[in-house]
Amino acid sequence: MLFDLTGRTALVTGTSGGLGQAMAIGLAEAGAAVVAVSSSNSDETVRIVKEAGGRIEQVKADLSDLDGLGNVFAQAEEIFGGIDILVNNAGTIRRAPAAEHSREDWHAVIDINLHSAFFLSQLAGRQMIGRGYGKIINIASMLSYQGGINVPGYTASKHAIAGVTKALANEWGSKGIQVNAIAPGYIETRNTAPIIADGKRYDSILERIPAGRWGQPEDLKGPVVFLASAASDYMNGHVLCVDGGWMAR
């Protein structure tokens, strides 16, 4: 029963594929009703969940439009009622050396990865405070700890996500709300496709992973269900590395 999400509603962003799709499916498998929010269609995610007998609906939205986030959240609430679980997964990455990193790229990454996560958390937090219950799960990164190469905007956003997670946990922990983050290791997704295509870089990363493999999106199912469930009720402000042991090497 600790991991049962029956009767809970989860809003998950960035659900068209990759990590967001896997986490949305995992939450639905645990019994949650899921609102899938993405700038592109989440049709495949919806199909998979519904074919398995789960409850899911999608909202298409541009999360970089910060003025429109209130409407996005209101739509999500209307579908299944109040939001019990928020998973801030939507993200983007722009690759360019720091000396050439454009202002446009910087703001595009920060708006999606950081600003949308904070302001959606704010909207959810106001509602959760009133009910005395809630779970907010942010998606951090190995680059919440490291500097990376040619991704200064992404690195800045993921360091900030770790900080915001702790700040919100400090303010809202006494109000029945747990705010935690997942820091995925190297997972095979569209975002990591350029690294995967570079055989030498791919192999150098693989050599450092004690598990002996890159991660798959499905590896995030268990951790997100844990942080969304009663099993993590005394866990707050934590950034959970799901990395095959990368950080331990």
C-alpha positions in Angstrom: 0.0 0.0 0.0 2.9 2.3 0.5 3.4 2.7 -3.3 -0.3 2.7 -4.2 -1.4 5.9 -6.0 -5.0 5.0 -6.5 -7.2 8.1 -6.0 -4.3 10.5 -6.7 -3.9 12.8 -9.7 -0.5 13.6 -11.2 0.4 16.4 -13.6 3.5 15.4 -15.6 5.2 17.8 -18.1 7.2 16.8 -21.2 5.3 13.6 -21.8 5.6 13.2 -25.6 8.4 10.7 -25.2 11.5 9.8 -23.2 11.6 10.2 -19.5 8.3 12.0 -19.3 6.5 9.3 -21.1 8.0 6.6 -19.0 7.2 8.4 -15.7 3.6 9.1 -16.8 3.2 5.5 -17.6 4.8 4.4 -14.3 2.5 6.7 -12.3 -0.6 5.4 -14.1 0.5 1.8 -13.5 0.6 2.6 -9.8 -3.0 3.8 -9.9 -2.7 7.6 -10.5 -4.8 9.5 -12.9 -2.4 11.4 -15.1 -2.6 14.7 -16.9 0.1 14.7 -19.6 1.3 18.2 -20.5 3.6 18.8 -23.5 4.2 21.2 -26.3 3.8 18.4 -28.8 1.4 15.5 -28.9 1.5 12.9 -26.2 -0.7 10.6 -28.2 1.5 7.6 -27.8 1.7 8.0 -24.1 -2.0 8.3 -23.8 -2.5 5.2 -26.0 -0.2 3.1 -23.9 -1.8 4.1 -20.6 -5.4 3.7 -21.8 -4.7 0.3 -23.5 -3.4 -0.9 -20.1 -6.6 0.3 -18.4 -5.2 3.5 -16.9 -6.6 7.0 -16.7 -4.8 9.7 -18.6 -5.7 12.9 -20.6 -3.4 15.3 -22.3 -3.1 19.1 -22.4 -1.0 20.7 -25.2 0.8 23.8 -24.0 3.9 25.9 -24.6 5.5 25.9 -21.2 7.9 28.7 -22.2 4.8 31.0 -22.2 5.0 31.8 -18.5 1.8 34.0 -18.6 -0.1 30.9 -19.8 0.9 28.5 -17.1 -2.1 29.5 -14.9 -4.4 28.4 -17.7 -2.5 25.2 -18.2 -2.8 24.3 -14.5 -6.5 25.2 -14.5 -7.1 22.9 -17.4 -5.3 20.1 -15.6 -7.4 20.6 -12.5 -10.6 20.5 -14.5 -9.8 17.1 -16.0 -9.5 15.0 -12.8 -9.9 17.5 -10.0 -7.1 18.8 -7.7 -3.5 18.0 -8.5 -1.8 15.8 -5.8 1.5 15.1 -7.6 3.4 17.5 -9.9 6.3 16.2 -12.0 8.3 19.0 -13.6 10.0 17.1 -16.3 9.8 19.3 -19.4 13.2 20.4 -20.5 15.3 21.5 -23.4 19.0 21.7 -24.2 21.0 23.9 -26.5 24.6 22.9 -27.3 27.2 25.6 -28.1 30.5 26.6 -26.5 30.1 29.2 -23.8 31.9 31.9 -25.9 29.3 31.3 -28.6 26.2 30.6 -26.5 23.6 33.0 -27.7 21.2 35.0 -25.5 18.3 33.3 -27.3 19.6 29.8 -26.5 20.3 30.8 -22.9 16.8 32.2 -22.3 15.1 29.3 -24.2 16.7 26.8 -21.8 16.1 28.8 -18.6 12.5 29.5 -19.4 11.6 25.9 -19.9 13.9 24.1 -17.5 13.7 26.5 -14.5 11.0 29.2 -14.9 8.2 26.8 -15.9 9.2 24.4 -13.1 9.1 27.1 -10.4 5.9 28.7 -11.5 4.1 25.4 -11.9 5.3 24.4 -8.5 4.0 27.7 -7.1 0.6 27.1 -8.6 0.5 23.6 -7.3 1.9 24.6 -4.0 -0.8 27.1 -3.3 -3.5 24.4 -3.8 -1.5 21.8 -1.9 -1.0 24.0 1.1 -4.7 24.5 1.4 -5.2 20.7 1.5 -2.2 19.9 3.6 -0.9 17.3 1.1 1.2 17.2 -2.0 4.2 15.8 -3.8 6.4 17.8 -6.2 9.1 16.1 -8.1 11.6 18.1 -10.1 13.9 16.5 -12.7 17.5 17.5 -12.0 20.5 16.1 -13.8 24.1 14.9 -13.4 24.7 18.5 -14.4 23.2 19.6 -11.1 26.6 18.5 -9.8 28.9 19.0 -12.7 29.7 21.6 -15.3 29.3 19.6 -18.6 30.7 20.7 -21.9 29.1 23.2 -24.3 25.8 23.3 -22.3 26.2 26.3 -19.9 22.5 27.3 -20.0 21.4 23.7 -19.3 24.0 23.3 -16.5 22.8 26.6 -14.9 19.2 25.5 -15.1 19.9 22.1 -13.5 22.0 23.5 -10.6 19.1 25.9 -10.0 16.5 23.1 -10.0 18.4 21.4 -7.2 18.4 24.7 -5.2 14.7 25.4 -5.8 13.9 21.9 -4.7 15.6 22.5 -1.4 14.1 26.0 -1.0 10.5 24.8 -1.5 11.0 21.8 0.8 12.1 24.2 3.5 9.0 26.3 3.2 6.4 23.7 2.5 7.6 20.6 4.5 5.7 21.6 7.6 2.5 21.9 5.5 2.4 18.3 4.4 4.2 18.8 1.1 7.3 16.9 0.0 9.5 18.5 -2.7 12.2 16.3 -4.1 14.1 15.8 -7.3 15.4 13.0 -9.5 18.8 13.4 -11.1 18.9 10.9 -14.0 22.3 9.7 -15.1 23.1 9.1 -18.8 19.8 7.9 -20.3 19.3 7.0 -23.9 16.8 9.7 -25.1 16.5 12.3 -27.8 18.4 14.8 -25.6 21.4 12.5 -25.4 21.4 11.5 -29.1 24.4 13.7 -30.0 26.5 12.1 -27.3 25.3 8.6 -28.3 26.3 9.4 -31.9 29.8 10.2 -30.8 31.1 6.7 -30.3 34.2 7.7 -28.4 32.3 9.9 -25.9 29.6 7.2 -25.5 32.2 4.6 -24.6 34.1 6.9 -22.2 30.8 7.5 -20.3 29.9 3.9 -20.3 33.3 3.0 -18.8 32.5 5.1 -15.7 29.0 3.6 -15.1 29.3 0.7 -12.6 26.0 -0.8 -13.8 27.8 -1.4 -17.2 25.1 0.2 -19.3 23.4 3.5 -20.1 20.0 4.0 -18.5 16.6 3.6 -20.2 13.6 5.9 -19.6 11.9 3.0 -17.8 14.6 3.2 -15.1 12.8 6.3 -13.9 9.4 4.5 -13.2 10.3 3.2 -9.8 11.9 6.3 -8.4 9.1 8.6 -9.5 6.5 6.3 -8.0 8.5 6.2 -4.8 8.7 10.0 -4.5 5.0 10.4 -5.4 3.8 7.8 -2.8 3.5 7.5 0.9 6.7 5.6 0.9 8.6 8.9 0.8 6.6 10.9 3.3 9.6 11.7 5.5 11.9 12.5 2.5 12.1 16.2 1.6 14.6 18.4 -0.2 16.5 15.5 -1.6 18.0 15.1 -5.0 17.9 11.4 -5.8 20.6 10.2 -8.3 19.4 7.5 -10.6 22.6 7.0 -12.5 23.8 3.4 -12.4 26.4 4.4 -9.9 28.0 7.2 -12.0 28.3 9.6 -9.1 29.9 6.9 -6.9 32.8 6.2 -9.4 
